[in-house]
C-alpha cells in the first residue's frame, strides 16, 4: 500500500517541476547557418543568460527567411551560467525547427 503512495508523490513532484519550467523567446535576425549550428546555439544561450533562465527552461528563436516564412527553433537550457558569467553554445541543446509559412517573426510576437 505504501508503494503506490510513494510513486504518486514522486510523480506529482516531477510534474510540478516540469510545470515550473519557463519559456523565453527572441527574434534572431542575425542568425546564420542552420538552427542546430553554433551561431543559433550561441544566440539561444545568450537569451538564456539575459533572462536568468534555469536548467530545463525553453528558449525559442525566430528568424524571417525573407520569403514569407518565419523559421522558429526550439532549445532546452542544459547549463545556466551564474551571473556575471559567460555563455557558450553548449549551454543549450537544439530540439526542433519549424517553418511557419505566411507569417513573420513579428506576427508570432518575436
N, CA, C and O atoms as a GROMACS GRO file, in nm:
protein
  440
    1UNK      N    1   0.082  -0.120   0.000
    1UNK     CA    2   0.000   0.000   0.000
    1UNK      C    3   0.086   0.126   0.000
    1UNK      O    4   0.047   0.226  -0.060
    2UNK      N    5   0.202   0.123   0.066
    2UNK     CA    6   0.289   0.241   0.069
    2UNK      C    7   0.352   0.270  -0.066
    2UNK      O    8   0.373   0.386  -0.101
    3UNK      N    9   0.382   0.167  -0.143
    3UNK     CA   10   0.449   0.187  -0.272
    3UNK      C   11   0.368   0.275  -0.367
    3UNK      O   12   0.425   0.368  -0.424
    4UNK      N   13   0.237   0.251  -0.386
    4UNK     CA   14   0.162   0.339  -0.476
    4UNK      C   15   0.159   0.484  -0.427
    4UNK      O   16   0.160   0.577  -0.508
    5UNK      N   17   0.155   0.503  -0.297
    5UNK     CA   18   0.153   0.640  -0.244
    5UNK      C   19   0.286   0.710  -0.268
    5UNK      O   20   0.289   0.828  -0.303
    6UNK      N   21   0.394   0.636  -0.251
    6UNK     CA   22   0.526   0.695  -0.274
    6UNK      C   23   0.543   0.728  -0.421
    6UNK      O   24   0.592   0.836  -0.455
    7UNK      N   25   0.502   0.637  -0.510
    7UNK     CA   26   0.512   0.664  -0.653
    7UNK      C   27   0.426   0.782  -0.693
    7UNK      O   28   0.467   0.863  -0.776
    8UNK      N   29   0.309   0.794  -0.636
    8UNK     CA   30   0.221   0.907  -0.666
    8UNK      C   31   0.285   1.037  -0.620
    8UNK      O   32   0.276   1.138  -0.689
    9UNK      N   33   0.348   1.036  -0.504
    9UNK     CA   34   0.413   1.156  -0.453
    9UNK      C   35   0.530   1.197  -0.541
    9UNK      O   36   0.546   1.315  -0.572
   10UNK      N   37   0.612   1.101  -0.582
   10UNK     CA   38   0.726   1.130  -0.670
   10UNK      C   39   0.675   1.182  -0.804
   10UNK      O   40   0.731   1.278  -0.857
   11UNK      N   41   0.572   1.121  -0.859
   11UNK     CA   42   0.516   1.166  -0.986
   11UNK      C   43   0.463   1.307  -0.979
   11UNK      O   44   0.479   1.384  -1.074
   12UNK      N   45   0.400   1.344  -0.868
   12UNK     CA   46   0.347   1.480  -0.856
   12UNK      C   47   0.459   1.582  -0.844
   12UNK      O   48   0.446   1.694  -0.893
   13UNK      N   49   0.569   1.546  -0.778
   13UNK     CA   50   0.684   1.637  -0.768
   13UNK      C   51   0.745   1.658  -0.906
   13UNK      O   52   0.777   1.771  -0.943
   14UNK      N   53   0.762   1.551  -0.983
   14UNK     CA   54   0.817   1.564  -1.118
   14UNK      C   55   0.726   1.647  -1.207
   14UNK      O   56   0.774   1.730  -1.284
   15UNK      N   57   0.597   1.626  -1.198
   15UNK     CA   58   0.501   1.702  -1.278
   15UNK      C   59   0.506   1.850  -1.242
   15UNK      O   60   0.502   1.935  -1.332
   16UNK      N   61   0.514   1.882  -1.113
   16UNK     CA   62   0.516   2.023  -1.075
   16UNK      C   63   0.647   2.089  -1.116
   16UNK      O   64   0.648   2.207  -1.150
   17UNK      N   65   0.759   2.015  -1.115
   17UNK     CA   66   0.887   2.072  -1.159
   17UNK      C   67   0.882   2.102  -1.308
   17UNK      O   68   0.934   2.205  -1.351
   18UNK      N   69   0.820   2.014  -1.388
   18UNK     CA   70   0.808   2.040  -1.530
   18UNK      C   71   0.717   2.159  -1.557
   18UNK      O   72   0.741   2.236  -1.649
   19UNK      N   73   0.613   2.173  -1.478
   19UNK     CA   74   0.519   2.283  -1.497
   19UNK      C   75   0.585   2.417  -1.467
   19UNK      O   76   0.541   2.520  -1.520
   20UNK      N   77   0.687   2.419  -1.384
   20UNK     CA   78   0.753   2.543  -1.347
   20UNK      C   79   0.855   2.590  -1.451
   20UNK      O   80   0.901   2.704  -1.443
   21UNK      N   81   0.891   2.506  -1.547
   21UNK     CA   82   0.987   2.546  -1.649
   21UNK      C   83   0.930   2.663  -1.729
   21UNK      O   84   0.811   2.666  -1.762
   22UNK      N   85   1.016   2.758  -1.759
   22UNK     CA   86   0.972   2.879  -1.828
   22UNK      C   87   1.018   2.876  -1.974
   22UNK      O   88   1.108   2.800  -2.011
   23UNK      N   89   0.954   2.958  -2.056
   23UNK     CA   90   0.991   2.972  -2.196
   23UNK      C   91   1.028   3.118  -2.223
   23UNK      O   92   0.956   3.209  -2.184
   24UNK      N   93   1.141   3.137  -2.290
   24UNK     CA   94   1.187   3.271  -2.326
   24UNK      C   95   1.208   3.273  -2.478
   24UNK      O   96   1.257   3.176  -2.534
   25UNK      N   97   1.171   3.381  -2.542
   25UNK     CA   98   1.185   3.389  -2.686
   25UNK      C   99   1.244   3.519  -2.732
   25UNK      O  100   1.243   3.619  -2.661
   26UNK      N  101   1.298   3.516  -2.853
   26UNK     CA  102   1.356   3.637  -2.911
   26UNK      C  103   1.367   3.619  -3.062
   26UNK      O  104   1.375   3.507  -3.113
   27UNK      N  105   1.367   3.731  -3.131
   27UNK     CA  106   1.398   3.729  -3.273
   27UNK      C  107   1.548   3.717  -3.290
   27UNK      O  108   1.624   3.761  -3.203
   28UNK      N  109   1.591   3.659  -3.398
   28UNK     CA  110   1.735   3.644  -3.423
   28UNK      C  111   1.765   3.677  -3.568
   28UNK      O  112   1.802   3.589  -3.646
   29UNK      N  113   1.749   3.804  -3.607
   29UNK     CA  114   1.771   3.841  -3.746
   29UNK      C  115   1.914   3.818  -3.793
   29UNK      O  116   1.938   3.803  -3.913
   30UNK      N  117   2.010   3.814  -3.701
   30UNK     CA  118   2.150   3.796  -3.741
   30UNK      C  119   2.194   3.650  -3.737
   30UNK      O  120   2.311   3.620  -3.763
   31UNK      N  121   2.103   3.558  -3.704
   31UNK     CA  122   2.139   3.416  -3.702
   31UNK      C  123   2.169   3.368  -3.844
   31UNK      O  124   2.092   3.393  -3.936
   32UNK      N  125   2.280   3.299  -3.859
   32UNK     CA  126   2.318   3.245  -3.989
   32UNK      C  127   2.338   3.094  -3.975
   32UNK      O  128   2.352   3.042  -3.865
   33UNK      N  129   2.340   3.028  -4.089
   33UNK     CA  130   2.356   2.882  -4.086
   33UNK      C  131   2.227   2.816  -4.040
   33UNK      O  132   2.121   2.878  -4.043
   34UNK      N  133   2.236   2.693  -3.999
   34UNK     CA  134   2.119   2.618  -3.956
   34UNK      C  135   2.091   2.636  -3.808
   34UNK      O  136   2.181   2.668  -3.731
   35UNK      N  137   1.966   2.615  -3.767
   35UNK     CA  138   1.926   2.633  -3.627
   35UNK      C  139   1.997   2.541  -3.528
   35UNK      O  140   1.995   2.568  -3.408
   36UNK      N  141   2.060   2.433  -3.575
   36UNK     CA  142   2.135   2.348  -3.483
   36UNK      C  143   2.284   2.383  -3.485
   36UNK      O  144   2.366   2.316  -3.422
   37UNK      N  145   2.319   2.490  -3.559
   37UNK     CA  146   2.458   2.531  -3.571
   37UNK      C  147   2.502   2.624  -3.459
   37UNK      O  148   2.422   2.667  -3.376
   38UNK      N  149   2.629   2.653  -3.457
   38UNK     CA  150   2.693   2.729  -3.350
   38UNK      C  151   2.633   2.869  -3.331
   38UNK      O  152   2.613   2.912  -3.217
   39UNK      N  153   2.605   2.940  -3.440
   39UNK     CA  154   2.554   3.077  -3.428
   39UNK      C  155   2.418   3.078  -3.357
   39UNK      O  156   2.396   3.158  -3.266
   40UNK      N  157   2.328   2.990  -3.398
   40UNK     CA  158   2.196   2.983  -3.336
   40UNK      C  159   2.208   2.937  -3.190
   40UNK      O  160   2.142   2.993  -3.102
   41UNK      N  161   2.290   2.836  -3.166
   41UNK     CA  162   2.306   2.786  -3.029
   41UNK      C  163   2.360   2.896  -2.937
   41UNK      O  164   2.314   2.911  -2.824
   42UNK      N  165   2.457   2.972  -2.987
   42UNK     CA  166   2.512   3.082  -2.906
   42UNK      C  167   2.406   3.187  -2.880
   42UNK      O  168   2.397   3.240  -2.769
   43UNK      N  169   2.325   3.219  -2.980
   43UNK     CA  170   2.217   3.317  -2.960
   43UNK      C  171   2.117   3.268  -2.856
   43UNK      O  172   2.071   3.345  -2.772
   44UNK      N  173   2.083   3.140  -2.862
   44UNK     CA  174   1.991   3.083  -2.763
   44UNK      C  175   2.052   3.086  -2.623
   44UNK      O  176   1.983   3.116  -2.525
   45UNK      N  177   2.181   3.057  -2.613
   45UNK     CA  178   2.250   3.064  -2.484
   45UNK      C  179   2.250   3.206  -2.431
   45UNK      O  180   2.233   3.228  -2.311
   46UNK      N  181   2.268   3.304  -2.518
   46UNK     CA  182   2.266   3.444  -2.477
   46UNK      C  183   2.127   3.487  -2.427
   46UNK      O  184   2.117   3.562  -2.330
   47UNK      N  185   2.022   3.440  -2.493
   47UNK     CA  186   1.885   3.469  -2.447
   47UNK      C  187   1.862   3.404  -2.311
   47UNK      O  188   1.800   3.463  -2.223
   48UNK      N  189   1.912   3.284  -2.295
   48UNK     CA  190   1.901   3.214  -2.166
   48UNK      C  191   1.967   3.296  -2.056
   48UNK      O  192   1.908   3.317  -1.950
   49UNK      N  193   2.088   3.341  -2.081
   49UNK     CA  194   2.164   3.419  -1.983
   49UNK      C  195   2.093   3.551  -1.951
   49UNK      O  196   2.081   3.589  -1.835
   50UNK      N  197   2.048   3.620  -2.055
   50UNK     CA  198   1.983   3.750  -2.036
   50UNK      C  199   1.856   3.741  -1.953
   50UNK      O  200   1.817   3.836  -1.886
   51UNK      N  201   1.791   3.625  -1.958
   51UNK     CA  202   1.665   3.607  -1.885
   51UNK      C  203   1.680   3.528  -1.756
   51UNK      O  204   1.581   3.492  -1.693
   52UNK      N  205   1.807   3.503  -1.715
   52UNK     CA  206   1.833   3.425  -1.593
   52UNK      C  207   1.760   3.290  -1.599
   52UNK      O  208   1.706   3.244  -1.498
   53UNK      N  209   1.758   3.228  -1.716
   53UNK     CA  210   1.689   3.100  -1.734
   53UNK      C  211   1.754   2.992  -1.649
   53UNK      O  212   1.872   2.999  -1.616
   54UNK      N  213   1.674   2.893  -1.615
   54UNK     CA  214   1.721   2.780  -1.536
   54UNK      C  215   1.732   2.656  -1.626
   54UNK      O  216   1.678   2.654  -1.737
   55UNK      N  217   1.800   2.556  -1.576
   55UNK     CA  218   1.810   2.430  -1.648
   55UNK      C  219   1.670   2.377  -1.677
   55UNK      O  220   1.582   2.383  -1.591
   56UNK      N  221   1.650   2.326  -1.797
   56UNK     CA  222   1.524   2.272  -1.849
   56UNK      C  223   1.426   2.378  -1.897
   56UNK      O  224   1.318   2.343  -1.945
   57UNK      N  225   1.459   2.507  -1.886
   57UNK     CA  226   1.374   2.609  -1.945
   57UNK      C  227   1.387   2.599  -2.097
   57UNK      O  228   1.481   2.539  -2.149
   58UNK      N  229   1.292   2.657  -2.167
   58UNK     CA  230   1.289   2.653  -2.313
   58UNK      C  231   1.324   2.790  -2.370
   58UNK      O  232   1.279   2.893  -2.320
   59UNK      N  233   1.405   2.789  -2.474
   59UNK     CA  234   1.441   2.911  -2.547
   59UNK      C  235   1.388   2.894  -2.689
   59UNK      O  236   1.410   2.790  -2.752
   60UNK      N  237   1.320   2.995  -2.741
   60UNK     CA  238   1.267   2.992  -2.877
   60UNK      C  239   1.326   3.110  -2.953
   60UNK      O  240   1.317   3.224  -2.909
   61UNK      N  241   1.387   3.081  -3.067
   61UNK     CA  242   1.442   3.186  -3.153
   61UNK      C  243   1.364   3.188  -3.285
   61UNK      O  244   1.320   3.084  -3.334
   62UNK      N  245   1.349   3.307  -3.340
   62UNK     CA  246   1.275   3.321  -3.465
   62UNK      C  247   1.356   3.407  -3.562
   62UNK      O  248   1.414   3.509  -3.524
   63UNK      N  249   1.358   3.363  -3.688
   63UNK     CA  250   1.424   3.439  -3.793
   63UNK      C  251   1.336   3.438  -3.918
   63UNK      O  252   1.289   3.333  -3.961
   64UNK      N  253   1.315   3.557  -3.975
   64UNK     CA  254   1.244   3.566  -4.103
   64UNK      C  255   1.340   3.526  -4.213
   64UNK      O  256   1.453   3.574  -4.219
   65UNK      N  257   1.295   3.437  -4.301
   65UNK     CA  258   1.386   3.392  -4.407
   65UNK      C  259   1.376   3.476  -4.534
   65UNK      O  260   1.444   3.447  -4.632
   66UNK      N  261   1.294   3.578  -4.532
   66UNK     CA  262   1.285   3.668  -4.646
   66UNK      C  263   1.190   3.624  -4.755
   66UNK      O  264   1.171   3.697  -4.852
   67UNK      N  265   1.130   3.508  -4.742
   67UNK     CA  266   1.035   3.464  -4.844
   67UNK      C  267   0.899   3.431  -4.782
   67UNK      O  268   0.829   3.342  -4.829
   68UNK      N  269   0.865   3.504  -4.678
   68UNK     CA  270   0.734   3.485  -4.616
   68UNK      C  271   0.724   3.368  -4.521
   68UNK      O  272   0.613   3.322  -4.491
   69UNK      N  273   0.836   3.318  -4.474
   69UNK     CA  274   0.835   3.208  -4.378
   69UNK      C  275   0.919   3.247  -4.257
   69UNK      O  276   1.033   3.291  -4.270
   70UNK      N  277   0.861   3.230  -4.140
   70UNK     CA  278   0.934   3.253  -4.016
   70UNK      C  279   0.988   3.118  -3.968
   70UNK      O  280   0.912   3.023  -3.949
   71UNK      N  281   1.118   3.112  -3.949
   71UNK     CA  282   1.183   2.991  -3.900
   71UNK      C  283   1.191   3.001  -3.749
   71UNK      O  284   1.251   3.095  -3.695
   72UNK      N  285   1.131   2.905  -3.679
   72UNK     CA  286   1.129   2.904  -3.533
   72UNK      C  287   1.206   2.782  -3.484
   72UNK      O  288   1.175   2.670  -3.524
   73UNK      N  289   1.305   2.805  -3.399
   73UNK     CA  290   1.386   2.696  -3.343
   73UNK      C  291   1.365   2.690  -3.193
   73UNK      O  292   1.357   2.792  -3.125
   74UNK      N  293   1.356   2.568  -3.141
   74UNK     CA  294   1.328   2.542  -3.000
   74UNK      C  295   1.451   2.477  -2.935
   74UNK      O  296   1.508   2.383  -2.990
   75UNK      N  297   1.491   2.529  -2.818
   75UNK     CA  298   1.610   2.481  -2.747
   75UNK      C  299   1.575   2.456  -2.600
   75UNK      O  300   1.480   2.514  -2.546
   76UNK      N  301   1.652   2.370  -2.536
   76UNK     CA  302   1.639   2.348  -2.392
   76UNK      C  303   1.768   2.391  -2.325
   76UNK      O  304   1.878   2.363  -2.374
   77UNK      N  305   1.756   2.461  -2.213
   77UNK     CA  306   1.873   2.503  -2.136
   77UNK      C  307   1.930   2.381  -2.064
   77UNK      O  308   1.861   2.317  -1.985
   78UNK      N  309   2.057   2.350  -2.091
   78UNK     CA  310   2.122   2.237  -2.023
   78UNK      C  311   2.223   2.285  -1.920
   78UNK      O  312   2.262   2.208  -1.832
   79UNK      N  313   2.264   2.411  -1.929
   79UNK     CA  314   2.356   2.469  -1.831
   79UNK      C  315   2.323   2.617  -1.819
   79UNK      O  316   2.325   2.690  -1.919
   80UNK      N  317   2.295   2.661  -1.700
   80UNK     CA  318   2.262   2.801  -1.677
   80UNK      C  319   2.377   2.866  -1.600
   80UNK      O  320   2.390   2.845  -1.480
   81UNK      N  321   2.460   2.945  -1.669
   81UNK     CA  322   2.575   3.006  -1.601
   81UNK      C  323   2.531   3.108  -1.497
   81UNK      O  324   2.427   3.173  -1.510
   82UNK      N  325   2.612   3.120  -1.394
   82UNK     CA  326   2.581   3.219  -1.290
   82UNK      C  327   2.611   3.359  -1.343
   82UNK      O  328   2.682   3.375  -1.442
   83UNK      N  329   2.556   3.458  -1.278
   83UNK     CA  330   2.576   3.597  -1.318
   83UNK      C  331   2.674   3.664  -1.223
   83UNK      O  332   2.661   3.640  -1.103
   84UNK      N  333   2.767   3.742  -1.265
   84UNK     CA  334   2.807   3.758  -1.404
   84UNK      C  335   2.881   3.634  -1.452
   84UNK      O  336   2.945   3.564  -1.373
   85UNK      N  337   2.872   3.607  -1.577
   85UNK     CA  338   2.936   3.489  -1.634
   85UNK      C  339   2.942   3.498  -1.784
   85UNK      O  340   2.920   3.605  -1.841
   86UNK      N  341   2.971   3.388  -1.847
   86UNK     CA  342   2.977   3.383  -1.992
   86UNK      C  343   2.887   3.271  -2.042
   86UNK      O  344   2.848   3.182  -1.966
   87UNK      N  345   2.855   3.277  -2.168
   87UNK     CA  346   2.772   3.172  -2.228
   87UNK      C  347   2.853   3.099  -2.335
   87UNK      O  348   2.954   3.149  -2.384
   88UNK      N  349   2.806   2.980  -2.368
   88UNK     CA  350   2.868   2.900  -2.473
   88UNK      C  351   2.759   2.825  -2.547
   88UNK      O  352   2.652   2.800  -2.490
   89UNK      N  353   2.782   2.788  -2.673
   89UNK     CA  354   2.681   2.714  -2.748
   89UNK      C  355   2.635   2.588  -2.677
   89UNK      O  356   2.520   2.546  -2.694
   90UNK      N  357   2.720   2.525  -2.599
   90UNK     CA  358   2.684   2.402  -2.529
   90UNK      C  359   2.592   2.423  -2.410
   90UNK      O  360   2.550   2.327  -2.346
   91UNK      N  361   2.558   2.548  -2.380
   91UNK     CA  362   2.467   2.577  -2.268
   91UNK      C  363   2.323   2.538  -2.300
   91UNK      O  364   2.240   2.527  -2.210
   92UNK      N  365   2.293   2.518  -2.428
   92UNK     CA  366   2.158   2.481  -2.472
   92UNK      C  367   2.166   2.364  -2.568
   92UNK      O  368   2.270   2.338  -2.629
   93UNK      N  369   2.057   2.294  -2.581
   93UNK     CA  370   2.051   2.188  -2.682
   93UNK      C  371   1.933   2.215  -2.774
   93UNK      O  372   1.825   2.254  -2.730
   94UNK      N  373   1.955   2.194  -2.902
   94UNK     CA  374   1.852   2.215  -3.004
   94UNK      C  375   1.753   2.100  -2.998
   94UNK      O  376   1.793   1.984  -2.991
   95UNK      N  377   1.623   2.132  -3.002
   95UNK     CA  378   1.518   2.031  -3.002
   95UNK      C  379   1.458   2.010  -3.141
   95UNK      O  380   1.458   1.899  -3.193
   96UNK      N  381   1.408   2.118  -3.200
   96UNK     CA  382   1.347   2.107  -3.332
   96UNK      C  383   1.334   2.246  -3.395
   96UNK      O  384   1.349   2.348  -3.328
   97UNK      N  385   1.306   2.246  -3.525
   97UNK     CA  386   1.285   2.369  -3.600
   97UNK      C  387   1.154   2.355  -3.675
   97UNK      O  388   1.117   2.248  -3.722
   98UNK      N  389   1.084   2.467  -3.685
   98UNK     CA  390   0.954   2.467  -3.753
   98UNK      C  391   0.949   2.588  -3.846
   98UNK      O  392   0.985   2.699  -3.806
   99UNK      N  393   0.903   2.567  -3.968
   99UNK     CA  394   0.881   2.677  -4.061
   99UNK      C  395   0.736   2.718  -4.057
   99UNK      O  396   0.647   2.632  -4.063
  100UNK      N  397   0.710   2.845  -4.046
  100UNK     CA  398   0.574   2.897  -4.040
  100UNK      C  399   0.549   2.982  -4.164
  100UNK      O  400   0.591   3.097  -4.171
  101UNK      N  401   0.481   2.925  -4.262
  101UNK     CA  402   0.460   2.989  -4.391
  101UNK      C  403   0.355   3.099  -4.378
  101UNK      O  404   0.252   3.081  -4.314
  102UNK      N  405   0.384   3.213  -4.443
  102UNK     CA  406   0.287   3.323  -4.449
  102UNK      C  407   0.285   3.412  -4.327
  102UNK      O  408   0.195   3.495  -4.314
  103UNK      N  409   0.380   3.397  -4.237
  103UNK     CA  410   0.389   3.483  -4.119
  103UNK      C  411   0.532   3.531  -4.101
  103UNK      O  412   0.626   3.472  -4.154
  104UNK      N  413   0.546   3.637  -4.026
  104UNK     CA  414   0.678   3.687  -3.990
  104UNK      C  415   0.701   3.663  -3.841
  104UNK      O  416   0.610   3.624  -3.768
  105UNK      N  417   0.822   3.686  -3.798
  105UNK     CA  418   0.852   3.674  -3.655
  105UNK      C  419   0.769   3.775  -3.575
  105UNK      O  420   0.726   3.747  -3.464
  106UNK      N  421   0.749   3.893  -3.633
  106UNK     CA  422   0.665   3.994  -3.564
  106UNK      C  423   0.523   3.943  -3.546
  106UNK      O  424   0.461   3.967  -3.443
  107UNK      N  425   0.470   3.872  -3.648
  107UNK     CA  426   0.337   3.814  -3.637
  107UNK      C  427   0.329   3.715  -3.521
  107UNK      O  428   0.226   3.701  -3.456
  108UNK      N  429   0.442   3.647  -3.497
  108UNK     CA  430   0.448   3.546  -3.391
  108UNK      C  431   0.486   3.604  -3.254
  108UNK      O  432   0.491   3.533  -3.154
  109UNK      N  433   0.512   3.735  -3.252
  109UNK     CA  434   0.544   3.801  -3.125
  109UNK      C  435   0.692   3.808  -3.093
  109UNK      O  436   0.728   3.830  -2.977
  110UNK      N  437   0.778   3.791  -3.193
  110UNK     CA  438   0.924   3.800  -3.171
  110UNK      C  439   0.982   3.919  -3.241
  110UNK      O  440   1.103   3.942  -3.233
   0.00000   0.00000   0.00000
